[in-house]
Amino acid sequence: MEQVSVLETNIGSSTTGNSANTQIIFNDNGTLRGDTGLVFNKTTDALTVAGLVTAGSATITGDLTVDTNVLKVDTTLNQVGIGTASPAVGSVLDVAGTVSISGGTSNARRLQFNASGAYANWIEADGTAGANYLRFAAGNAEVMRIDVNGVCTWFDGVGGTRMTLNSTGLGIGASPSYKLHSVSSSAGATTYPVVVDNAAGGAGVNIAGIGFASGGSLKSSITSAVYGNDFLAFNVGGSGTTERLRVDASGNLGVSVTPSVWGSSLKAFELGAKGNALFTTTSVVDGLFMVNNAYFDTGYKYAANGYASRYTQYQAAHQWFTASSGIAGATITDFATAKMTLDSTGLGVGRSPAYKLDVSSATASNQLRISGSNQNSITFANAAAGASTGFLVGRSFSSDDANNLFFYDLTASALRLFIGGTGNIGIGTAGPSEALDVNSGNVKLGNGNVILSTSGKGIDFSATTPDGTGTVTSELLDDYEEGTWTPVFQGTNSAGTYVYSEQVGRYTKVGNLVTVFGHLLISSITTPSTGVMRIGGLPFTTSSATVYAAATVGWVDNITISSGTLSLALNLGGVVIDMYRIISGAPIGFITPSDLVANTRINFTATYFV
């Protein structure tokens, strides 16, 4: 029989054998004689006690197991497991189940953490009426609190609040009024309440951004690129990634387009496509510029292949420029001269204005055009007198899209001048039937002439009623002429040679009627003519019709006329005036060369038809 010695005395009594005060005797099966609740396993050296064991203290050098999974002390790994017989590796204490902390002062239950021999860090549950919150402390200062309503508050450890999370949202530096509410009390251009940072390093493009979603689906975002390609982009559509607006590192703004490479002194706003921009420059404080398919970088350049245009507002003047089609990146030379300028003087098209409207063109046609359907017009009015005064000048007087030009007097409500599509001009009438049709009034030339460039054309009096009883053959005055001619004495057989001290001829032709004036004074006769005497050299050939015309002698001297009187008659179909001697009751006689001597003089006039 095995014997087990114990330190305590008076453990129990024995009915046989050794003294009960010094030994406990077990049967071979390990059962205490007389008490089956105490069993010793001699193989494992384990003592099993069925009842309560009370001890003042106990030192256990090996593992301790209480009811298998209730408590496990592993002395090899220095671990304690509560609710588990296998504490997790690396855990000093592993609790499988709920841990309850109760008791404490003022309903506070605290879990403390020892650091350097002091319990400065702890977690505390305060169940005081009206409180009911969980507190977290570091360095014996509260840094976080969760109350019974789920409100989380973070503190700065010196009495101030850093952040609050409640049913409204998350407030940083303030109680939140929005889902995310950040407030900074620090002043300065580089102090920001919120900073989004992509910590990925290295060269290239690294994006940091903020996304905006609905129901978990990204709808829009704001992104920023760094590392040599700095910009801020606003994205809408395409799952919130389609770029709609960009601001680059130079301050240029692009809407649905990446800004072009603008000069460093320029600030540009590009819209929709490269080169469609509104920009200004730091070197010109009162200038604003707008371009299409162009940008400025040490000179204007094409943004893409095609045409380009430019608008400039500078020092109270507006200028417009256009450029012919060019290649992307090429210099635009057509921007050197403005196509149109508006300044305090006026509007200049093709030039700087010297008048309110100043148009200049290298071509001879279409310098100024006003077009449209039906009537097109310009009003010239005195602004002080009102819109109902002045003149209206336009096309299509009757508003039927007719091809005519008119001048309308707004003050008198009367048409003054009309030029029809056939070229006829009407004064006071919109229906001129002739090249110039004057409705009423007189036509006056203050200083000038009426010039008829086509022979046979003149003044037609057919609209007037004939005054006489004769037969009218023509009412057209188609010719008028004044001039000089050279009268001479000559014979019917030979002209002879006469020297004149005075030899003057004048004529006036009106229509087909000619009036001539002649004056001859012979100083000497070199060779007398032969035949019958005549006066030749008429400016126009007389009519061959049997309409005889006579001349009137005004003054005659030193012509020998033995009897009768001198008479002059125009020869039909010729350019001579025959000289006759008229004797009453006797045949007509002729003047002969011998009747003329030195100092013979004659003045005469004649009117004849041609």
C-alpha positions in Angstrom: 0.0 0.0 0.0 1.2 3.5 -1.0 1.5 6.1 1.6 1.2 9.9 1.1 2.6 12.3 3.7 1.0 15.6 4.1 2.2 18.6 6.0 -1.0 19.3 7.8 -1.9 17.4 10.9 -5.3 16.1 12.1 -6.4 15.6 8.5 -8.5 12.6 9.4 -8.7 9.5 11.6 -7.9 5.9 10.8 -9.5 2.9 12.4 -6.4 0.8 11.9 -2.7 1.2 11.3 -0.6 4.3 11.8 -1.5 7.4 13.7 -4.1 9.6 12.0 -2.2 12.7 13.0 0.8 12.0 10.8 -0.3 10.1 7.6 -3.1 9.7 5.0 -3.3 6.2 3.8 -4.8 5.5 0.2 -5.8 2.2 -1.2 -4.1 0.7 -4.2 -6.7 2.4 -6.5 -5.8 5.8 -4.9 -8.9 6.2 -2.8 -8.6 7.5 0.6 -9.7 4.9 3.0 -13.0 5.8 4.4 -13.5 8.9 2.0 -14.1 8.3 -1.8 -14.2 12.1 -2.5 -10.4 12.3 -2.3 -8.5 10.3 -5.0 -4.8 10.3 -5.8 -3.6 9.1 -9.2 -0.2 7.6 -8.6 0.5 7.3 -12.3 0.0 11.1 -13.1 0.6 12.2 -9.5 -2.8 13.9 -9.6 -5.0 14.5 -6.6 -8.7 14.8 -7.2 -10.9 16.5 -4.6 -14.6 16.1 -5.0 -15.6 18.8 -2.5 -14.6 22.3 -1.5 -10.9 23.0 -0.9 -10.0 25.9 1.3 -6.4 27.1 1.6 -4.8 30.2 3.0 -2.4 30.3 0.0 -1.2 28.0 -2.7 1.9 27.9 -4.9 1.5 26.0 -8.1 4.6 25.4 -10.1 3.0 23.6 -13.0 -0.1 24.2 -15.2 -3.5 24.9 -13.7 -6.7 23.7 -15.2 -10.1 24.4 -13.8 -13.0 22.4 -15.2 -11.2 21.9 -18.5 -12.3 25.2 -20.3 -13.1 27.4 -17.4 -9.5 28.4 -16.5 -6.2 27.4 -18.0 -2.8 28.5 -16.7 0.0 27.5 -19.1 3.3 27.8 -17.2 5.3 26.8 -20.2 4.1 29.6 -22.5 3.2 31.9 -19.6 -0.4 32.3 -20.8 -3.8 32.3 -19.1 -7.0 31.2 -20.8 -10.4 31.9 -19.5 -13.2 30.0 -21.2 -10.6 28.2 -23.3 -8.0 25.4 -22.6 -5.8 26.6 -25.5 -4.9 30.4 -25.2 -4.0 32.0 -28.5 -0.3 32.0 -29.2 1.2 35.3 -28.3 -1.6 36.3 -25.9 -0.8 36.6 -22.2 -4.5 36.5 -21.5 -7.0 35.0 -23.8 -10.7 35.2 -22.9 -13.3 33.2 -24.9 -16.6 34.9 -24.0 -17.8 38.0 -22.3 -15.8 40.0 -19.8 -17.8 42.0 -17.2 -16.3 44.7 -15.1 -18.4 45.8 -12.1 -18.0 47.7 -9.0 -15.7 50.7 -8.5 -16.3 54.2 -7.2 -19.2 56.3 -8.5 -20.4 53.6 -10.8 -17.0 53.8 -12.7 -15.4 50.6 -14.0 -11.9 51.0 -15.4 -9.5 48.8 -17.3 -6.0 50.2 -16.8 -2.8 49.7 -18.6 0.6 49.8 -16.8 3.3 51.8 -18.5 6.6 52.2 -16.6 5.0 51.3 -13.3 2.1 53.8 -13.7 -1.5 53.3 -14.8 -1.7 56.4 -17.0 -3.7 54.8 -19.9 -7.1 53.3 -19.2 -10.6 52.6 -20.5 -13.5 53.5 -18.2 -17.2 52.8 -18.2 -19.1 55.5 -16.2 -22.6 54.4 -15.3 -23.5 57.4 -13.3 -27.1 58.5 -13.8 -27.3 60.9 -16.7 -23.8 60.0 -17.9 -23.6 56.4 -19.2 -20.5 56.7 -21.4 -17.3 54.9 -22.2 -14.1 57.0 -21.8 -10.6 56.4 -23.2 -7.5 58.1 -21.6 -3.9 58.4 -22.4 -1.5 60.0 -20.0 -4.3 60.2 -17.5 -6.1 62.7 -19.9 -9.4 61.8 -21.6 -8.9 61.6 -25.4 -12.2 59.9 -26.5 -15.7 59.4 -25.2 -18.7 57.3 -26.5 -22.0 58.1 -24.9 -25.2 56.0 -24.6 -26.6 57.6 -27.9 -23.5 56.6 -29.9 -22.1 60.1 -30.0 -18.3 59.9 -30.2 -16.1 62.8 -29.1 -12.4 63.1 -29.4 -10.5 65.5 -27.1 -7.1 67.2 -27.2 -6.2 66.1 -23.7 -6.2 69.7 -22.3 -9.9 70.3 -22.2 -10.6 71.1 -25.9 -12.6 69.1 -28.4 -10.9 67.8 -31.6 -13.7 65.9 -33.3 -17.3 64.9 -32.8 -19.3 62.1 -34.6 -23.0 62.2 -34.1 -26.2 61.6 -36.1 -25.7 64.8 -38.1 -22.2 63.9 -39.3 -18.5 64.2 -38.5 -17.3 67.5 -37.1 -13.6 68.3 -37.1 -12.8 71.3 -34.8 -16.5 71.9 -34.3 -19.9 70.2 -33.6 -21.0 69.1 -37.1 -23.7 70.9 -39.1 -23.2 68.7 -42.1 -22.2 65.1 -42.8 -18.5 66.3 -42.9 -17.9 69.6 -41.2 -14.3 70.8 -40.8 -13.4 74.1 -39.1 -9.9 75.5 -38.7 -9.1 78.3 -36.3 -5.6 78.8 -37.7 -5.1 81.7 -40.1 -2.7 81.5 -43.1 -2.7 80.7 -46.8 -1.2 77.2 -46.2 -3.5 76.1 -43.3 -6.3 73.9 -44.7 -9.2 72.4 -42.7 -9.2 69.4 -45.1 -6.2 67.9 -47.1 -6.5 64.9 -49.4 -3.1 63.3 -49.8 -2.1 60.4 -52.1 1.0 59.2 -50.3 2.3 57.2 -53.3 5.7 58.6 -54.2 7.7 58.6 -57.4 7.7 60.5 -60.6 4.8 60.6 -63.0 1.1 61.5 -62.3 -0.3 60.7 -58.9 -3.9 61.5 -58.3 -5.5 62.6 -55.1 -9.2 63.3 -55.1 -12.7 63.4 -53.6 -15.6 61.5 -55.0 -19.3 62.2 -54.8 -21.7 59.2 -55.1 -25.4 58.3 -55.0 -26.5 54.9 -53.6 -22.9 53.7 -53.8 -22.4 54.7 -57.4 -19.8 57.4 -58.1 -21.4 60.3 -60.0 -18.7 63.1 -59.9 -15.3 63.8 -58.5 -12.6 66.4 -57.9 -9.1 65.2 -58.7 -5.6 66.7 -58.5 -2.4 65.6 -60.3 1.1 66.2 -58.9 4.7 65.6 -59.8 5.4 67.9 -62.7 1.8 68.0 -64.0 0.0 69.9 -61.4 -3.7 70.6 -62.0 -7.2 70.5 -60.4 -9.9 68.7 -62.4 -13.7 68.5 -61.9 -15.2 65.4 -63.3 -18.9 64.6 -64.0 -20.3 61.7 -66.0 -18.6 58.5 -67.0 -19.0 57.1 -63.5 -17.7 60.4 -62.2 -14.4 60.3 -64.1 -15.2 62.3 -67.3 -13.2 65.6 -67.0 -15.3 68.7 -67.5 -13.1 71.5 -66.0 -9.4 71.8 -65.3 -7.2 74.5 -63.7 -3.5 74.0 -64.4 -0.5 75.1 -62.4 -0.3 78.4 -64.3 -3.8 79.4 -63.3 -5.3 78.7 -66.8 -8.8 77.3 -66.8 -10.2 74.7 -69.3 -13.8 73.6 -69.6 -14.1 70.2 -71.2 -10.6 70.7 -72.5 -7.0 70.6 -71.2 -5.6 74.2 -71.4 -3.1 74.9 -74.1 0.5 75.9 -73.3 0.0 79.6 -72.6 2.8 82.1 -71.9 3.7 82.5 -68.2 2.3 86.1 -68.1 -1.1 85.0 -69.4 -4.2 83.7 -67.5 -6.6 81.9 -69.8 -10.0 80.3 -69.7 -10.5 77.7 -72.5 -13.9 76.3 -73.3 -14.9 73.2 -75.2 -11.8 72.9 -77.4 -8.2 73.9 -77.5 -7.8 77.5 -78.5 -11.3 78.6 -77.7 -10.3 80.9 -74.9 -10.8 84.1 -72.9 -7.6 85.4 -71.4 -5.7 88.3 -69.9 -2.1 89.2 -69.2 -0.4 90.4 -66.0 1.5 93.0 -68.0 -1.7 94.7 -69.3 -4.1 95.7 -66.5 -6.9 97.0 -68.8 -6.8 94.4 -71.5 -9.1 91.4 -72.2 -8.6 89.0 -75.1 -10.6 86.2 -76.7 -9.5 83.8 -79.4 -10.8 80.9 -81.5 -8.4 78.1 -82.4 -5.4 80.1 -81.1 -3.2 80.6 -78.1 -0.4 82.9 -77.2 3.1 81.7 -76.3 5.8 84.2 -77.5 3.3 85.0 -80.3 -0.1 83.8 -81.5 -0.2 80.2 -82.7 -2.8 77.9 -84.2 -4.2 75.5 -81.6 -5.4 73.1 -84.3 -5.5 72.9 -88.0 -8.0 75.4 -89.5 -9.0 79.0 -89.4 -8.5 81.3 -86.4 -10.0 84.6 -85.0 -9.2 87.0 -82.2 -11.0 89.7 -80.2 -9.2 92.3 -78.2 -10.5 94.8 -75.7 -7.7 97.2 -74.7 -7.7 100.8 -73.5 -11.4 101.4 -74.3 -11.0 100.1 -77.8 -12.4 96.9 -79.4 -10.6 95.1 -82.2 -11.5 92.0 -84.3 -9.0 89.9 -86.2 -9.3 86.9 -88.6 -6.7 84.5 -89.9 -6.7 82.2 -92.9 -6.4 78.4 -92.4 -3.2 77.3 -90.8 -1.4 74.3 -89.2 -1.5 73.5 -85.4 1.5 75.2 -83.7 2.3 77.5 -86.6 2.6 81.3 -86.0 -0.5 83.3 -87.0 0.7 86.3 -89.1 -2.8 87.5 -90.0 -3.4 88.9 -86.5 -1.0 91.8 -87.3 -3.8 94.0 -88.7 -7.3 94.3 -87.2 -10.2 93.7 -89.6 -12.5 95.9 -87.5 -11.9 98.5 -84.7 -14.4 100.2 -82.4 -13.1 103.1 -80.3 -14.2 106.5 -79.1 -14.1 107.9 -82.7 -16.3 105.3 -84.3 -16.3 102.0 -86.0 -13.7 101.2 -88.6 -14.0 98.3 -91.0 -10.6 97.5 -92.6 -9.0 100.5 -91.0 -8.8 102.5 -87.8 -11.8 104.8 -87.8 -11.6 108.5 -88.6 -15.5 108.8 -88.6 -18.4 107.2 -86.8 -18.5 104.6 -89.5 -15.3 104.2 -91.6 -15.1 101.4 -94.2 -12.0 100.6 -96.2 -11.5 97.7 -98.6 -8.8 96.7 -101.0 -11.5 95.6 -103.5 -13.7 98.0 -105.5 -17.0 96.3 -104.8 -19.1 95.2 -101.7 -17.4 97.5 -99.3 -20.6 98.0 -97.4 -23.7 95.8 -97.8 -27.1 95.7 -96.2 -29.2 92.7 -97.1 -32.3 90.8 -96.1 -35.7 89.9 -97.3 -38.2 92.6 -98.4 -37.2 96.1 -97.4 -33.6 97.0 -96.3 -33.0 100.6 -95.2 -31.0 103.1 -93.3 -32.4 106.1 -91.4 -30.6 109.4 -91.3 -32.2 111.4 -88.5 -31.6 114.2 -86.1 -31.6 112.4 -82.7 -32.9 115.5 -80.9 -35.8 115.8 -83.3 -37.1 112.3 -82.8 -37.4 109.2 -84.9 -40.1 110.6 -87.2 -37.7 113.1 -88.8 -35.0 112.7 -91.3 -34.6 110.5 -94.4 -35.1 106.8 -94.9 -32.8 105.3 -97.6 -33.3 101.8 -98.6 -34.1 99.0 -101.1 -37.5 97.8 -102.1 -39.8 100.8 -101.5 -43.0 98.8 -101.6 -41.6 96.0 -99.4 -42.1 93.4 -102.1 -38.4 92.5 -102.3 -38.2 94.6 -105.5 -34.8 95.7 -106.9 -34.9 99.4 -106.4 -33.4 102.2 -104.3 -35.4 105.0 -102.7 -35.0 108.1 -100.6 -38.0 108.8 -98.3 -38.6 112.0 -96.4 -39.8 111.0 -92.9 -40.7 114.5 -91.9 -43.0 115.1 -95.0 -44.0 111.4 -95.4 -43.1 111.7 -99.0 -41.0 109.8 -101.5 -38.2 112.1 -102.8 -36.1 109.9 -105.1 -36.6 106.5 -106.6 -34.2 104.4 -108.8 -35.9 101.5 -110.4 -34.5 98.1 -111.3 -34.4 99.2 -115.0 -32.2 102.2 -114.1 -35.0 104.8 -114.5 -34.9 107.6 -111.9 -38.0 109.0 -110.4 -38.2 112.3 -108.5 -41.3 112.3 -106.5 -42.6 109.1 -108.1 -42.0 105.4 -107.5 -42.9 104.4 -111.1 -40.5 106.3 -113.4 -41.3 105.6 -117.1 -38.2 107.3 -118.4 -34.5 107.4 -117.5 -35.4 110.6 -115.5 -39.0 111.1 -114.5 -39.8 114.3 -112.5 -43.3 114.1 -111.1 -43.6 117.8 -110.4 -41.6 121.0 -109.9 -38.8 122.5 -111.9 -35.4 121.2 -112.9 -32.6 123.8 -112.3 -28.9 123.6 -112.9 -27.2 126.1 -110.7 -23.8 125.7 -112.4 -23.5 123.0 -115.1 -24.8 121.7 -118.3 -27.2 119.0 -119.6 -25.0 116.8 -121.7 -26.5 114.5 -124.3 -24.0 111.9 -125.3 -26.1 110.2 -128.1 -26.8 111.9 -131.3 -30.5 112.4 -132.1 -31.5 112.6 -128.5 -32.7 115.8 -126.8 -35.7 117.3 -125.1 -39.0 115.8 -126.1 -42.0 118.2 -125.9 -44.5 115.7 -127.1 -46.4 115.8 -123.7 -47.5 119.4 -124.5 -50.4 120.1 -126.9 -49.3 121.8 -130.1 -50.1 125.5 -130.1 -50.4 126.1 -133.8 -52.7 124.8 -136.5 -50.0 123.3 -138.6 -48.9 119.7 -138.9 -46.4 118.7 -136.2 -43.5 116.7 -137.6 -41.4 116.7 -134.5 -41.4 117.9 -130.9 -37.9 116.7 -130.1 -35.2 119.3 -129.5 -32.2 117.1 -130.2 -29.4 119.5 -130.9 -27.9 122.9 -129.9 -24.6 124.2 -131.1 -22.7 127.5 -131.2 -19.5 128.3 -133.1 -17.6 130.3 -135.6 -17.3 130.0 -139.3 -15.2 131.8 -142.0 -17.2 133.7 -144.7 -15.5 134.4 -148.0 -16.4 136.1 -151.3 -16.2 133.7 -154.2 -17.4 133.3 -157.8 -19.5 130.6 -159.3 -16.6 129.8 -161.8 -13.5 130.5 -159.7 -13.0 131.6 -156.1 -10.4 134.3 -156.8 -8.1 135.7 -154.1 -9.3 138.3 -151.7 -7.5 139.9 -148.7 -9.7 140.8 -145.8 -9.1 143.3 -143.0 -12.2 142.0 -141.2 -13.5 138.5 -141.7 -15.9 137.3 -138.9 -18.5 134.5 -138.8 -20.7 133.2 -135.9 -23.5 130.6 -135.9 -26.1 129.1 -133.6 -27.8 125.8 -134.4 -31.0 124.8 -132.5 -32.3 121.5 -133.7 -32.3 121.6 -137.5 -32.4 125.4 -137.7 -29.2 127.4 -138.2 -28.7 131.1 -137.8 -25.5 132.6 -139.1 -23.9 136.1 -138.8 -21.2 137.3 -141.2 -19.0 140.4 -141.6 -16.5 140.9 -144.5 -14.3 143.9 -145.3 -11.9 143.6 -148.3 -8.6 145.4 -147.9 -7.3 144.3 -151.3 -8.1 142.0 -154.3 -5.2 139.9 -155.5 -7.2 137.9 -158.1 -10.8 138.6 -158.8 -13.1 135.6 -159.0 -15.1 134.8 -162.1 -18.8 134.1 -162.6 -21.5 135.3 -160.4 -20.5 136.5 -156.8 -21.4 134.4 -153.7 -20.6 134.3 -150.0 -19.3 130.9 -149.2 -18.2 128.9 -146.2 -21.5 128.3 -144.4 -21.0 126.0 -141.3 -23.8 123.6 -142.3 -25.2 122.5 -145.7 -28.6 123.9 -146.3 -31.6 121.6 -146.8 -32.2 120.5 -150.3 -35.9 120.7 -149.8 -37.6 123.5 -151.6 -37.6 125.8 -148.6 -35.8 128.9 -149.7 -34.2 131.0 -147.0 -33.1 134.6 -147.4 -30.4 136.5 -145.6 -30.8 140.0 -144.3 -28.2 142.6 -145.1 -27.5 144.8 -142.2 -24.7 147.0 -143.6 -23.2 147.2 -147.1 -20.6 149.6 -148.4 -18.6 150.0 -151.7 -20.5 147.4 -153.7 -21.4 148.9 -157.2 -25.1 148.6 -157.8 -26.2 150.8 -160.7 -29.9 150.2 -160.0 -32.1 148.2 -157.6 -31.2 146.8 -154.2 -28.9 144.1 -152.9 -30.5 140.8 -151.9 -29.0 137.6 -150.5 -30.6 134.1 -150.9 -29.3 130.7 -149.7 -28.6 128.1 -152.3 -30.5 124.8 -151.7 -28.3 121.9 -150.7 -25.1 123.9 -150.5 -22.9 126.1 -148.3 -23.2 129.4 -150.2 -25.3 132.5 -150.2 -26.1 133.9 -153.7 -25.8 137.7 -154.2 -28.6 139.3 -156.3 -29.6 142.7 -157.6 -33.4 143.3 -157.3 -34.9 145.8 -159.7 -38.6 146.4 -159.4 -40.4 145.3 -162.6 -37.2 143.8 -164.1 -35.6 140.5 -164.1 -33.3 139.5 -161.2 -29.7 140.5 -161.8 -26.5 139.1 -160.2 -23.6 140.8 -158.5 -20.5 140.3 -160.5 -16.8 140.3 -159.5 -16.3 143.8 -160.9 -18.9 145.1 -158.5 -16.5 144.5 -155.5 -13.5 146.8 -154.9 -11.1 147.4 -152.1 -12.9 148.5 -148.9 -16.1 146.6 -149.9 -18.0 145.8 -146.7 -21.0 143.7 -145.9 -22.8 142.6 -142.6 -25.5 140.0 -142.9 -27.5 137.4 -141.0 -29.3 134.3 -142.3 -31.5 131.5 -140.9 -31.9 128.3 -142.7 -32.9 124.6 -142.3 -30.4 121.8 -142.6 
